[in-house]
Amino acid sequence: LIHSGAHLNTKININWCDSEDIEEKGAEEIVGDSDCILVAGGFGERGVEGKIQAIQFARENKVPYLGICLGMQLSIIEYLRNVVGIKDATSVEFDKDTKEPAIYLIEQFLDTTGDKQIRTHKSPMGGTLRLGAYPFESKKGSHLEAAYGKGISHERHRHRYEANPEYKEVLEKNGMIITGESNGLIEVVEIKDHPWFVGVQFHPEFTSSLQTPNPIIFDFVKNGLNNK
């Protein structure tokens, strides 16, 4: 964020928010005065409902939103629950027996597709992670294409759970568009009728530097500045 601010001649004021406070006090109380909202990556279910409330606030109030990794996954869950009407949509990370696994384990994707191109790594903490750089192509007319340009781009990953492609059709039918994919994996989602709402499965902060801010973070900050 600071890398992008430097290139936009803008001082970035980061308002760190405890998502458990959002659960207790509501999203408007905690993030209502923010020019843009970012939900970052993470593991575990603590504070998840607060993050979902922040995402809902950004979506409904047209606040520029960037979801990274878990932040993308939760944006899918929020959309399925509150727009599509699948109230039980969740991640197997939070409920392993869920009947609506909008987000599931990488092993479940590999069991379904048998894709040999997906590189996985056993974490010292247990479980499998998808690591390394993967290619994606931006959908024409998307915010992703505006940030990265046409053609193939690469970004790095570090996560264990994936967006379930079984929900792709119902999401796109209801206005959440998949604008980036990699070997059948959902990489990027956007909302069609929102000024700037992007969720990315990859970690754009891994490839950002002061000299070269990451494209999607730069575009996020620029849109936050326009929303000031």
Stockholm file with secondary structure:
# STOCKHOLM 1.0

chainA/1-228         LIHSGAHLNTKININWCDSEDIEEKGAEEIVGDSDCILVAGGFGERGVEGKIQAIQFARENKVPYLGICLGMQLSIIEYLRNVVGIKDATSVEFDKDTKEPAIYLIEQFLDTTGDKQIRTHKSPMGGTLRLGAYPFESKKGSHLEAAYGKGISHERHRHRYEANPEYKEVLEKNGMIITGESNGLIEVVEIKDHPWFVGVQFHPEFTSSLQTPNPIIFDFVKNGLNNK
#=GR chainA/1-228 SS CHHHHHHTTCCCCCCCCCHHHHHHHCHHHHHTTCSSEEECCCCSSTTHHHHHHHHHHHHHTTCCEEEETHHHHHHHHHHIIIIICCTTCEETTTCTTCSCEEEEEHHHHHHHHCCTTCCEEECTTSSEEEEEEEEEEECTTSHHHHHHCSSEEEEEEEESEEECGGGHHHHHHTTEEEEEEETTEEEEEEETTSSSEEEESSCGGGGCCSSSCCHHHHHHHHHHHHTC
#=GC SS_cons         CHHHHHHTTCCCCCCCCCHHHHHHHCHHHHHTTCSSEEECCCCSSTTHHHHHHHHHHHHHTTCCEEEETHHHHHHHHHHIIIIICCTTCEETTTCTTCSCEEEEEHHHHHHHHCCTTCCEEECTTSSEEEEEEEEEEECTTSHHHHHHCSSEEEEEEEESEEECGGGHHHHHHTTEEEEEEETTEEEEEEETTSSSEEEESSCGGGGCCSSSCCHHHHHHHHHHHHTC
//
